Amino acid sequence: MSIRHTAALAALLLLGTAPFAQAADKPTDPQIAHIAYTAGVIDIEAAKLAIDKSKNKEVVDFAKDMVRDHEAVNIQALDLVKKLKVTPEDNPTSKALTKAATEERAKLDKLHGAAFDKAYVDNEVAYHKQVNGALETLLIPSAQNAELKSLLETGLKIFQGHEQHAEHVAGMLK
């Protein structure tokens, strides 16, 4: 596994380990909202980079789907937190995700052509696997509010489709 994929995976593994390893602490709804929103923003930013850099139609189409879908889910999340009068709470997981994503974008930005396409799509596969796993095993079970839990479950279904789509595009690039 390349260094750039390892950095993204290391950050995402934090979703299930480091910040919540103390006692039996589970993230609160405000923290879950922030983590989920942050993960969406990260994927939107990566997709916009791919749209700007890639010349591969499959990669660009995939990236456009990521922007559309993640923006739609994030709008729903913002609407929900406003409705519930909840302020998303920054937390170590959100900060770790943002830091790793910044580092990954810097690495991706240095790549061009087929090398960029492969690195971007491989990272999308890994990113969606980890986010989906965190949604299933930590975020959804920890959510206390039924509407937040429902939004996360809907997001999971969408993002599982993204993972499959990313795997398909990755297979085409080999």
Helices and strands as residue ranges (DSSP letters): H 3-13, G 18-20, H 29-53, H 57-84, H 92-109, H 113-134, I 135-139, H 140-142, H 146-173
